[in-house]
Amino acid sequence: MSEIRRVFWPGLDGSDYDLVNLAQGGWFWVREKRVSLIDVPYSSKKYKQTEFRNELAKYNASQLGLAHGRQAQAAAYRAAIKADPETFHTVTKEVEEAYLELAQQALDQKSAREAT
């Protein structure tokens, strides 16, 4: 986990995150939102509010894309994908499975601590 965080989120230790299992969605790391700078109208049916939400989603996607592009190994990742997409997929699948195994272990340890 720490290696993955160092690649994608340098400086993030992860201690603020909890692991949750969403029905039919799988496992996700989440953290409590402590400060809300804007009110996002997730469930509104009003056009003006849904337009804001949609534009905010585009902005967020753009920011994530920029962050991914700034990764020190972004060019190497792209070259590896382009050179051999199937191998890259196989290797990243292995990393994903290892990540999920570590996440499950972390959840089990947290549950054990909370039970005592």
C-alpha positions in Angstrom: 0.0 0.0 0.0 2.7 2.5 0.9 4.4 1.9 -2.5 1.2 2.5 -4.4 0.6 5.6 -2.4 4.1 6.9 -3.0 3.6 6.5 -6.8 0.1 8.0 -7.1 -0.2 10.2 -4.0 3.2 11.3 -2.7 3.1 12.4 0.9 -0.2 10.7 1.7 0.2 8.3 4.6 -3.3 6.9 4.4 -4.1 6.9 8.1 -7.3 9.0 7.5 -8.7 6.3 5.2 -11.1 3.5 6.0 -11.9 0.5 3.9 -15.6 -0.1 3.0 -17.3 -2.7 0.9 -20.2 -1.3 -1.2 -22.9 -3.7 -2.2 -22.2 -4.8 -5.8 -19.4 -2.2 -6.0 -16.5 -3.8 -4.3 -14.0 -2.5 -1.9 -13.1 1.2 -1.7 -10.8 3.4 0.5 -12.7 6.4 1.8 -12.0 9.2 4.2 -14.3 11.4 6.2 -15.0 14.7 4.5 -14.1 17.2 7.2 -14.6 20.4 5.3 -17.1 21.2 2.5 -16.3 24.3 0.6 -19.2 24.0 -1.8 -22.6 22.3 -1.6 -22.8 19.7 -4.4 -26.5 19.1 -5.4 -26.1 15.3 -6.0 -29.8 14.5 -6.0 -31.3 17.7 -7.4 -33.4 17.6 -10.5 -33.2 21.3 -11.1 -31.3 22.0 -14.4 -29.1 24.8 -13.0 -27.9 22.6 -10.1 -27.4 19.5 -12.2 -25.5 21.6 -14.7 -23.2 22.8 -11.9 -22.7 19.2 -10.7 -21.8 18.0 -14.2 -19.4 20.8 -14.8 -17.8 20.1 -11.4 -17.4 16.5 -12.4 -15.6 17.6 -15.5 -13.3 19.8 -13.5 -12.5 17.0 -11.0 -11.7 14.6 -13.9 -9.4 17.2 -15.4 -7.6 17.7 -12.1 -7.2 14.0 -11.7 -5.8 13.7 -15.2 -3.4 16.5 -14.5 -2.3 14.9 -11.3 -1.7 11.6 -13.1 0.2 13.3 -15.8 2.5 14.9 -13.2 3.5 11.5 -11.8 7.3 11.0 -12.0 6.8 7.7 -13.9 3.9 8.8 -16.1 5.9 8.7 -19.3 7.3 5.3 -18.5 3.8 3.9 -17.7 2.5 5.2 -21.0 5.4 3.7 -22.9 5.0 0.4 -21.2 1.3 0.3 -22.0 1.9 1.2 -25.6 4.7 -1.3 -26.0 2.8 -4.3 -24.7 -0.8 -3.6 -23.6 -1.5 -7.3 -22.7 1.5 -7.7 -20.5 0.8 -4.3 -18.8 -2.7 -5.5 -18.1 -1.5 -8.8 -16.7 1.0 -7.1 -14.4 -1.4 -4.4 -13.2 -4.0 -7.1 -12.5 -1.5 -8.8 -10.2 -0.9 -5.5 -8.5 -4.6 -5.0 -8.1 -5.1 -8.4 -6.6 -2.2 -7.8 -4.1 -3.7 -4.4 -3.3 -7.1 -5.9 -2.5 -5.5 -8.6 -0.4 -3.6 -6.0 1.6 -6.8 -4.0 1.9 -8.7 -7.0 3.2 -5.9 -7.7 5.7 -6.1 -4.1 6.9 -9.9 -4.4 7.3 -9.5 -7.7 9.2 -6.9 -6.1 11.5 -9.1 -3.0 12.1 -12.2 -5.2 12.8 -10.1 -7.3 15.3 -8.9 -4.2 17.1 -12.4 -2.8 17.3 -13.7 -6.1 18.7 -11.3 -6.1 21.6 
